[in-house]
Amino acid sequence: MVGKRRDTRNEYISLGQVFIAGELLDFVSFNISATGILVEVMPGTFLTTVEDFEKLIRENSTVEFFVKDLMFTGEATIVRVFEQNEAIHLGLEFRDVLYNATRLWHKRRYYRKQRTIPGIMIINDFVEILFETIDISIGGVMLKIVDNNAEAARDSASVNLTAGQVVKVIIKELNLKAIAEIVWIDNGSIQQLGLKYLQKEEGLPSAL
């Protein structure tokens, strides 16, 4: 049985991408099998260390991925994170895979381009905070808080946003209403957040 399992694994090297917590990261894949893949992922803007990934997957371990040379895409679960030769490695276990899906991945990437779309985040059912999207996927959104009027500035300052907090999101241009969880927060000069959807009342366009 062990021998058969080893026979299903191939040391196949290919470039690819993984979308996680609002970031689109490049990777190089190594071992691949019928159930998963091992990749060396390039650091992103907010996910830069093994500790960042370990903290993230405690909240959400689901990612979308694309393996370029094999032309397949899908969803996977991060089951392992480790550092080797000063590089970050992820072990991904497949959940759903589509083959010959290069065109589908490019369609999905269209919605992840740095598009500025206004939206409203509702906290505790009464505080409204204005935001603009940065990246959007079928599983979540990366956004930045905008304080373009005095009322929004007061609301944003009065609410202590934290990872794990549940909020409501409305993006009228995408016909999207959702309940979402804050996965990560970057309190830099411009406050940015990564949200994952818990429930969508009206989904994203069917092209996703």
Summary of the structure (lengths in Angstrom):
residues: 208
radius of gyration: 18.3
end to end distance: 39.0
largest distance: 66.5
contacts: 615
relative contact order: 0.14
helix: 17%
strand: 53%
